[in-house]
């Protein structure tokens, strides 16, 4: 660390590589929430960020990014910027694909990281394929190339396959004094495969509570997300009741013409987060159908429960875990049929007020922004203290 000195307040530097804006990214938004939350609640914070939208325009971006995935070099190195800022702690949110990782072992500051997905063990980062749970990469890494798991390309997947063989991501994680994951499910999955240890800590994501706009509730439901197999929306659309209205927000490669006969299914296309927040309070409930186990409650779920929307979800993901714990929605069984979906809708209709209150209570209890920042703040202080003590011991040796 830089020259020892007393400070009036802790200094935190956040490092983040923003994913491309061509696809909605809850991880991008959660980083913004963390930065603004730390600042709002009086913690000195600065950020070092890169945006894929800008970086991918540079010469040989894809080749350098692939090289970086395999050996940790070839992309941006934030260490000099970190040294200038001279923080008490560095919090990495995402390095992929714009920051290299080799600087981690050389930068003499305590470092923590939040893992937002499963990319350390899955090329797709989702542990799902073709709309179903998939963990083949963990046992047969070549499966990632066979099934074109990253960007539907064997060539694009190749560096991630090599990285998996070399256990690059696991090695990177050992460079941090603390590893944060946003759900117990994520911790359990990483523990099952021998990666998580006593340095790992669950800190669920949170958002600053959206302003609740008063709307008359209409008998409509909403799905928000990519229209792609891992989001599971096709099964819902195939079985959606003719007499119930469903608005589908998002874009993707789904063949929408298949559902033209159901006049109560409305495809609204891609909508900004700000517009989604304006629309959500009007609905009776949110449909969430991901086949991925999800490492965190997705952003739209956090927003929905904060606004009091009950959730209808498929099973075996973090959302179903939360619905069971907070009893603010209904869960579709594995291999559900149309009658199961109709029953879930009926349950929302019959118990809407109770479920809505429970959703808001669960949001306040587990995903309150102030508590979220306080937990991070406490963990930062613990890591800094442990780092100082270990540094003192090293200096004595």
DOKE-539945 format. One record per residue (C-alpha): residue in three letters; x, y, z. Coordinates in steps of 0.001 Angstrom, whole numbers, plus 500000, padded with zeros to 6 digits. Example, Ala and Ser with C-alpha at 12.3 -4.5 7.8 and 13.67 -1.06 7.14 Angstrom:
2
ala512300495500507800 ser513670498940507140 
***
This chain:
397
unk500000500000500000 unk501119503602499619 unk502673505624502422 unk500938504928505754 unk498818507823506950 unk495752508564508990 unk492609509329507054 unk489351510906508051 unk487400508313506047 unk487932505096504170 unk488770505360500469 unk487231502785498130 unk488051502296494449 unk485629500305492309 unk486867498610489128 unk484345497603486498 unk484206496552482862 unk480783497431481460 unk479210494873479160 unk477970495956475736 unk474766497988475736 unk473464495854472844 unk471984493550475490 unk470418494644478795 unk472776493962481681 unk471645493912485282 unk475313493686486269 unk475985497084484694 unk473102498588486637 unk474040496940489943 unk477517498467489653 unk475927501901489230 unk473699501237492237 unk476719500279494343 unk478707503348493327 unk475840505762493957 unk474907503976497202 unk478426504240498639 unk478542507901497701 unk475056508634499030 unk475813507113502421 unk479019509041502961 unk481779506674501812 unk484601508139499714 unk484464506254496431 unk486038506531493020 unk485722504276489996 unk487917502958487208 unk485725501746484376 unk485826500772480711 unk482907500337478349 unk482849497472475850 unk480929499689473397 unk484036501870473115 unk486757499248473597 unk485486496905470870 unk486104499623468285 unk489838499451468966 unk492309497552466805 unk492374493751467346 unk489923493979470241 unk488627490410469886 unk492100488896469536 unk493439490811472525 unk490370489935474598 unk490818486237473781 unk494520486432474672 unk493592488115477949 unk491118485381478921 unk493818482721478543 unk496859484392480152 unk495544487558481851 unk497330490037479572 unk496537492082476508 unk493897494477477809 unk493831497498480129 unk495806497509483385 unk494269499754486097 unk497143499483488580 unk498676502908487853 unk495311504606488260 unk494800502739491528 unk498189503868492828 unk497366507498492034 unk494105507240493947 unk495883505431496819 unk492745503786498251 unk492314501758501402 unk490634498971499430 unk489946497978495814 unk486590496416494971 unk486473494638491605 unk483018494116490156 unk483923492844486696 unk487140492545484691 unk485745490692481647 unk486445491480478859 unk488254494845479064 unk490691494581481999 unk493555492150482288 unk493996490209485524 unk497773489876486013 unk497889493186487901 unk496021491586490802 unk499092489751492120 unk501271492861491885 unk499058495640493251 unk499812496083496942 unk496342496965498199 unk493656494816499824 unk491267493620497131 unk487750492197497135 unk485535491044494292 unk481829490524493686 unk480964487583491420 unk477760488311489526 unk477520485178487366 unk478920481687486781 unk481555482525484164 unk484304481124486387 unk482851477648485786 unk480674478094482687 unk481559479615479309 unk478056481036478953 unk478120482342482518 unk474576481059483099 unk474789477298483740 unk472031476820481161 unk471772475748477517 unk468829475629475123 unk466440476605477890 unk467595473945480367 unk470047473759483266 unk473493472629482059 unk476762472007483915 unk478568469890481317 unk481555472271481294 unk482358471264484839 unk482883467634483850 unk483612467846480122 unk485084471296479365 unk485131470633475604 unk481314470696475701 unk481534474502475706 unk483092474445472234 unk480826471680470993 unk477703473660471874 unk479131477122471001 unk478314478337474499 unk479806481820474179 unk478218484048471532 unk477109480904469654 unk480633480611468230 unk483236477866468582 unk486034480364467928 unk484748482840470521 unk484284480008473045 unk487800478561472543 unk489633480995474902 unk487087480348477660 unk487541476599477156 unk491328476935477495 unk490883479165480539 unk488661476515482119 unk491274473797481457 unk493950475960483082 unk491601476888485955 unk492444480531485279 unk489359481939486981 unk489872479907490140 unk493462481158490314 unk492344484760489848 unk489895484457492741 unk492732483465495111 unk494207486970494653 unk491345488533496605 unk491072488840500378 unk487286488447500155 unk484914487114497499 unk481295488281497567 unk478417486400495944 unk474844487712495825 unk472963484563496863 unk473249481432498966 unk472485479395495832 unk475560480829494106 unk477712480103497149 unk476398476528497309 unk477119475925493619 unk480667477245493867 unk481166475263497086 unk479955472056495434 unk482772472318492934 unk485425473090495513 unk485987476738494606 unk484344478651497454 unk486022478729500857 unk485907480638504149 unk486822483889502360 unk483505483886500493 unk480544485888501791 unk476918486243500659 unk475761489840500195 unk472455489976498265 unk472133492753495703 unk469972495771496440 unk468666498847494689 unk467663502260495897 unk463901501890496228 unk462104503133493121 unk459551505875493555 unk456141504274493853 unk453847505911491342 unk450154505533492028 unk448445503552489302 unk445167501746489069 unk446033498063488846 unk444926496399485634 unk444525492687485120 unk447806492352483255 unk451036490456483794 unk454462491298482474 unk457644489519481418 unk460856491544481174 unk464008490004479705 unk465795488717476637 unk463642486614474346 unk466130483767474263 unk466031480073475286 unk467714480461478697 unk464995482909479779 unk462341480210479331 unk459628482520478024 unk458644480293475100 unk457077477659477347 unk454965480322479082 unk453826481797475772 unk452837478366474446 unk450510477883477437 unk449355481438478134 unk445592481615478824 unk443515483368476156 unk441608485497478697 unk444616486959480564 unk446778489794479200 unk450571489391479108 unk452930492172478035 unk456340490935476894 unk459155493475477203 unk462479492685475552 unk463939491564472264 unk465734488502470953 unk465510485721468392 unk462084484427469439 unk459645483839466559 unk456833486121467699 unk454596485191464785 unk453842481852466505 unk451715483706469052 unk449743486007466799 unk446563484005467427 unk446599484937471140 unk445428488555471085 unk446220488954474793 unk449986488525474289 unk451553491896473483 unk455192492181472397 unk456399495652473412 unk459998495269472256 unk463071496683473969 unk462236499244476643 unk464634501343478762 unk464983500704482485 unk463388504081483212 unk460343503195481120 unk460102499753482739 unk460007501382486180 unk457155503598485027 unk455220500607483679 unk455752498046486467 unk453350499517489065 unk450430498994486665 unk450760495207486575 unk449313492480488767 unk452457490367488675 unk455828489590487090 unk456540486391485153 unk460069485036485663 unk461003481851483811 unk464795481555483664 unk466307478083483306 unk469554479417484750 unk469986478987488520 unk470763482742488557 unk473513483895490885 unk471390486817492122 unk467874488148492079 unk467740489870488675 unk467328493621488581 unk463732493477487339 unk462804491170490243 unk464388493551492767 unk462435496413491221 unk459195494423491075 unk459140493301494692 unk460110496799495862 unk456974497982494045 unk454860495179495505 unk454459492928492475 unk453892489245493230 unk456070486862491181 unk455209483762489165 unk458471481874488683 unk459797478573487487 unk461591476445490063 unk465281475917490882 unk466629479444490629 unk467331482230493109 unk463919483757492450 unk462085480593493492 unk464336480479496583 unk463202484003497492 unk459526483320496722 unk459612480314499058 unk461303482305501787 unk459090485383501506 unk455865483743500290 unk455199486603497846 unk454333484613494735 unk453819481206493174 unk456221478623491763 unk455657476549488640 unk456723472906489058 unk459273471232486813 unk457711470176483496 unk454689472350484248 unk451575472165482105 unk448964474768481202 unk446808473978484208 unk449781474683486531 unk450206478104484956 unk446493478850485237 unk446548477817488899 unk449469480165489617 unk447609483052488009 unk444482482227490000 unk446533482293493216 unk447848485758492398 unk444341486984491585 unk442869485577494813 unk445636486739497152 unk447004489827495435 unk446908492280498363 unk448560489858500798 unk451235488808498289 unk451943492435497370 unk452553493405501000 unk454804490380501514 unk456822491303498399 unk457471494804499713 unk458309493503503184 unk460778490985501737 unk462385493743499671 unk462830495972502728 unk464167493132504871 unk466652491576502444 unk467338494126499707 unk467346497515501376 unk469997499768499845 unk471182501244503161 unk471632497808504755 unk473424496635501580 unk475937499468501761 unk476366499033505524 unk477211495354504997 unk479787496186502336 unk481200498935504542 unk481584496521507456 unk483258493915505239 unk485620496520503777 unk486735497532507270 unk487296493915508270 unk489402493222505166 unk491443496406505646 unk492141495563509295 unk493166492006508455 unk495388493314505651 unk497116495778507960 unk497728493064510545 unk499136490656507955 unk501307493452506520 unk502639494191510002 unk503517490513510465 unk505241490423507059 unk507249493526507915 unk508490491878511114 unk509696488784509286 
***
